[in-house]
């Protein structure tokens, strides 16, 4: 028996629970990078949303740049937004820089809002 117990199986949130996925995305769309007038979800900062059987949500995210002036604050805002979403039992947030963020990760709505298309 493992010392720390069995690791929970994670599944993509969108596949595991469509309703919870939509609630989490709605919450993420309320979090903005103060330097860019686009929410973190449409900006493409959220790489993965997974969930386990206990409804703990695992967020894999990045920032527009490792030296982003808001790097100290944005992950905490994202974690709070997901945690406060109804139906979420807990949050595990992982900040990664590989692959690096690029403009191609932005949604069409974000590109339009910034006048890039």
N, C-alpha and C positions, 0 to 999 in steps of 0.2 A: 504494500500500500504506500503511495507517495506521501512524503512528509507533510506536504501542504494541501493534500486533498486533490481530487480530480479537477483538471482544468475544464471550465465550462465551454461547451461547443458554441461557437459564434456563427451566425448566419447573416447575410446581407439584410439589413433592416427592410429595404424595399420589398424583398421577396418574402420575408418572415411575417411582416405585419404592415400591410399597406396603409392602414389607418394611422398607426403610430408613426410611420415614416412621414406621412403628410403633416402630422402635427409637429414633428421635430423640424422638418423643413420650414414650416410656417414660423416656428420660433427662431430658427437660424436667420430667416429673412428679416428679423427685427434687430439683428446685430450688424453694425456698420463699422467699417474702417473710417475713422474721422477725417482722414486725408482724402478719401475717395467716396463720392456720394452713391456707393453701390453696396448692397448687403454682402456679407461674407459668403453666402451660398452661391449667389449669382456671380460673384467675383471669381469663384472657382477655388476658394481656399479649403473647401471641405473635400477631401479625397475619398473617404470611405465612411459609411455609417453601418455598423454591425450591431447585432443584439444577441444576447444569450437567453436561455430559458427563464431566467429570473427577471427579464426585461431591463437588464443593465445595457446601456448603449455605449458602444465603443466608437469614438470619433478619431479619425486619422486626418490631420489637417496640416496646412502649411501657411506661410505668410508670403506676401509679394516679394520680400527680400529678407535675408537673415538679419540685416541691420535695420529693419523697419522700426521707426520711432515708437510705434504702438505695440511692438513685440511683447512688451511686459504686460499689456492689458488685454489685448484681443483674445488670447486663449482663455483667460478667466471669464470674459464675457460670454464666450461660446459655451464653456462648461456650465455656467449658470443658466443660460437660456435653455440648454438641453435638459438640465436637471429639473428645471421648473415646468417642463412640459408634462402635462397630465399623462400618466401611464408609464413614465420612465422611473425605474427603481434606483438607478445609479448611473454614473457617467465615468468613463475612463477615456481621457483625452491624450492622444499622442501627437506631438508636434514634430514634423519631419521636413527636411529640405531636399530630399531625394525621392522622387524626381522634383526638380525645381519648378516653381510656379512660372507659367508663361501666359501670355494673353490668350492663347488658344483654349485655356481652361475656362474662360469667361462665357457666360450664357449670352445668347443673342440679345436678351433684354439689357444685360449689362453693357454690351458693346454699343447698343443704341443709346442708352442713357449717357454714355461718355462721348457720344458722337464719333465712334470709331468705325461705324458702318453706315 
